[in-house]
Structure formats: C-alpha cells, structure tokens
C-alpha cells in the first residue's frame, strides 16, 4: 500500500481528523506530524518521511499557505519529484492565484463534501504513479521553520530565570494562541511544561491549575485580579485591606455581550495605539469621536461616513472601550448609538450609557470590523 505524507496546519486538524481516520480505515499508510516540539531532530524526521512517501497531500487553507513549515515541505517535495496531491479544505483561497508548484497541478476541492472526499482522494492515491528513486544528490534541506508556538516552548523550557512579569506575559500569549484557533491540547502541553518550572510562582501555578481543570474563562481573566491586587498592594499598602474587602465593580460601564481581548501594553504604546487607531479608521472611511470615562477607561465611537438614518440626534455606531492598567490593555467592542456631543453636553457617560447600547453587533460583524480593530491593535503593539 502506498505511503502518504499529509502536510497541514495544526489549526485545521479538527477538520482533517475524519478524513485521516477514513483513509486509515482503508489501509492507507498515512503519516502526519503530531509532535509539538520543534528542533533539528523534529525537522529531520519530517524531511525523512517526505523522502519516503509515495504521495504528498498538501491540505490547502489560508493557515497552511501562510505557514512557513507547510510551504517549506511543499517546496522540498517538489524538488524530490514526488507526486503532489493538493486538496482545498477551507475558504479564503483563490486557487487561480497559486504559485508553483500548485499552479501546475489540479487542486481537488473537498470543502463541504465530507462523504465524497475520502473516495475522491483514495482514488487519486491509488492511481498515482510509482515513486521514482531519489536523486543521487539530494536537494538542500530547507531550514528549520521557526513557529511561534515552538518559540514559546523554548522560552518555557529555558534554564534562564523567569520573572513574574514574564510568567504573566506567557499566559497572555498562550491565551491568544487559543483565540487564534490553536488546538487546546497543544496549549495544555505547554502549560504543563510551565508547571514544571522551579521558579514558577505559586499564584501563577494556581491559575494554571484552574485552567487545566477545564475552566472555560480566559487566562487573562484568571490572572487579572491578582495583577491588580499586587500592584495596588505595593502602591497603597495602607488602603489595601479596605479595598480588598469591597466587591464593587471597578468599571462604571456594563459590558455584557461585548467582545474583548487583552494585550500587554506600556503607557507610551497605549497612546500610540489610540492615535494610530483614529488615523486608520478615518482612512478606512469611518467617523470617530472619543470620550473619557471614569476609572481610566476611554471610549472611541465609530460610524460609517454619510447616509445613516438619524434618530433623536443619535446613529448606529461601534463602541470601542479601552482600559489600560498595569501594562495591560483590555479592549471591549460592542454595538451602540452615536452620541451627539452638542446635544448631550456634560451629561455623565454613566447616566447616558443605557441609551447608547443596542442589542448586538451583528451588522458590524458582517464587515468584520471588530476583528479588524483587534488585529490592528495587535499589529501596532507587535511593532512598538
């Protein structure tokens, strides 16, 4: 039976599992990388399996096409002259714009064809020509791809001391990986590795334990309270006991139904983010206005320029609330009503808020603006 190598992005593994199981049930010897760790041995093993395969299946998606590892595997197998079988598994790819070698090969579209997919792929595997001998001189192996997750593992496994701030930052980064579609099982493995560090602080260890027990909230929510308490205790030792006995909400604005994300952010970068966000939204054809809210929160209102129906001085808008504290930036995004500053005058935002909130952000979601704003902020922080 032919040996098959499956090249894929880990973010697509849940889509591919039924296909893999179906092919294996027919007796196909299918190999795919299931190892989290990187390094030279890991990469050498992948390249060896590529050289040994009869058919190389490239699972085409936006994630795999943007993956350094997947593109390196594809380039290497093309130089070896092995049969390449590209299959389209998700939307977002224009197959007419593919570069070599995929622009020279028929791509099988298996989207929304679960029942037929296995038969179509099995037929293509069985009809593939016998593999030719490897060239006497093998092509140069591609360099080891540096994946972000492997970089995080290197940090976790490092023998260098890890400060409290670094431990908190790692938790934020691992949470972001889950948000971006990373397999929880992979993140769980990294958290377990982090638990084995000798210098792991007790409060961080407790938060990891809560997450590993299946807590469904965000990691940042788990650690935020402890970060705030620690900072407040250091700067206000005499008031800490009084403050800790109160359970008052520190935000005057309710945010039920809002999407939110957390970022590591200095004060200087926070100011740059606000200016940059204003300029970018204006360049995209949106009107913006800014309001200062109590307790270190600021709100940016966003609406599409022109033509929107007004109602009692208000129009539909997107409300972006930014809260910066202790080098942590939390961004909340929800639907609301555009505020006529001249009409409301100096009325408190706390009083005005119930009039501003609408039922949901469905219309904005269709234009993906909330996700674009999160992506913009993340990119700005990456480059500062």
Secondary structure, DSSP 8 states (H G I E B T S, - for coil): --EEEEE--GGGHHHHHHHHHHHHHTT-EEE-------SHHHHHHHHHHHHH-SEEEEEESHHHHT-HHHHHHHHHHHHHT-EEEEEE-SSS--GGG--TTGGGS--EE-TT-HHHHHHHHHHHHHTS-------SS----------HHHHHHHHHH-SS---HHHHHHHHHHHHHHHHTT--HHHHHHHHHHHHT-TT--HHHHHHHHHHHTT--S-HHHHHHHHHHHHHHHHH-TTTHHHHHT----S-SS--TT-EEEEEE--HHHHHHHHHHHHHHHHHTTEEEEEEEETTTEEEEEEEESS----BTTB-EEEEEEEEEETTEEEEEEEEEE---HHHHTT--HHHHHHHHB-S--HHHHHTTHHHHHHHHHHHHHHT-
